[in-house]
Amino acid sequence: ALNKDINIVTVVATAADSVKLPVAVLGQDIVIINRAAANSLNVFGQTGDGINAGGANAAYAVAASVSVRCVATATSGATAWECQKTAR
């Protein structure tokens, strides 16, 4: 579970290891940096929450060496989070 505004993930032991966003608070801004050199990281919302309207409980993949910014657009539900890759 992520508990900071900026989160640096340095180890993704196997592809699709995952982290979980906090309970959505409208307007909350979370940055996730996947510093792993080789493996993609899955990001999940809380149970029932979705990311980028991808459906409740669906994973959002963050490739190795990629950062994303996630903003809570609702307090819960399928549109709880919008996540976008950021330039490095």
Secondary structure, DSSP 8 states (H G I E B T S, - for coil): ---SSEEEE----STTEEEE-----TT-EEEEEE--SS--EEEE-STT--BTT--TT--EEE-TTEEEEEEE-SSSSTTSEEEEEE--
